[in-house]
């Protein structure tokens, strides 16, 4: 795997983890068995060194993950175009790892973490929704093996 070309913009690991934890959405990149890439934006949560997201029980990303569980996941934090400088102020992280479905207690915990992140004022209603509809969703965990962060200001 390549290292960062612009070492002067490399983010400290703790800051990269913070950005990954606080990001609103990320882009999951997968590839199918023939190498065709596919990127899809999604909501997620980062806990205990892993990225979790939920999805339907069938679909393109799941087909790709079945063929090749290696993924990357990108989150962009603050970004501002600086037209007069022909540049951009930004912060971003890319996580690399392998994705797999989780079930049971881990699945339920991940759904609650997503609820806490995206609907903190509706925890009771959200827990009832999970109890009612949680079986219709899959939860995928990406075990992060490498995390890089960059920032330019």
N, C-alpha and C positions, 0 to 999 in steps of 0.2 A: 504494500500500500504506500502511496506517496505521502510524504510529509508536507507540511505547509510551505509553500514557496515564499510567502511574505512573513518571515519570522517576526518582523517588527510589528506586525498586526496581530500576532498570536495572543489569545486570551488565556489568562490563568485558568486552570482546571476548575477551581471553585466558582469563578465567575461564569464559565461556560455551563456548569451544572445549574447555577442559579437561573441563567437565561433559559435553559431547557425546562426547568421546573415552572418558570413564570410565563412562558410563551402562551399565546392564545390558541394558535393552531400550528400544525407542522405539515410538511409534505413528505409522505412515505414514498420511497422509490423502490420498486421491485423489478424483477425481470422474469420473463417466462422461460420455459425450457429451451427455447431457441435463442434466447438472449434479447428478445424484444423488450425494451424498457417501458415502464409505466409509472407515472408519478400521480399521486392523489392527495389533495389536502384533507386533513381530518383533525378532529378534536382528540386530545390525548391527555395523559397525566404521566409525570416522571416521578417515580418513587423507588427507593432502594436500588438504584443503579439500573432500573429498567423503565422502558416506555410502555405504557398500556393504552390500548384503544379498543373500542367496540365496533362491531359491524354486523351486517346481515349474515345469515348462515351460508349464503352462496354469493359468488361474484368474482369479478376479474382479479382483484388483489388476492383473494383466497386461492384461486387457481394458480396464480403466480407463486404464492408462498408454498404451495404444495410441490411445485416443480423446483423451487429454489428458495430456501428460507433466508438466504443472506439479503440484507436490506440496508438502505441508508435512510435517515430521517433528518430533515432539515427544518430549523426554526429560525426565522428572522425576527429580531427585536426591533429596536428603533432604526428607522431609515429616513434619510433626508437628502434629496438631490441638491447638489451645489452647482448650479448651471454655470456660474461665472468661473468656477474652478475646474469644470469638466470632470467632476468627481461626485462621489456620494459618501455621506456619513452613514455608517451602518454598524450593526452588530449581528452576528449570526453564529449558529452552531450546527454541526453535522455529527450525528451519532451513527455509528456502524455497529451491526450486530446480526444476530439470528432471531427470527420470529417464530413463535409457536403458540398454539392455543392453550389457554389455561381454563380450568374448570373448578367446580366446587367452591370451597371457601376463598381461594385466591381470586376466582372470577367475581364473586360477590364483593370482596374487598375492593377490587379494581373498579367495579361499577360505583361503589360508594365514594371512592376517591374522585372519580369523574363528576359525580353529583356534587361533592364538596367544592370542587374547583369551579364548575360552571353554573351551579344552581344553589349556592350556599343559603339562600333565604327560603328554600323549599325542600329542606332535608326530609321532613316527615312525608310530604307528598311524593318525593323522589323515592324514598324507601318503599312506599306502597307500590309505586310504578315498577320498581325493580322486582318486587315480589310477584307482581302480576305479569310483567312482560319480559323479565330477564331471561327466561328460557329461549326466547326467540332471537337472542343475540349471541354472537360469539365474542369472546374477549381474547385479544392477542397480546402477548408480551414480547417485547424486543429486549433481549439481554444485551445491553450495551457493552461491547468489547473495546471500543475506541471512541473517543469524543474529542472533536477539535472545535475551537472557537476562534473567531476573528472579529476585529473591530477597527474601524477607522473613524477618527473624529477630526 
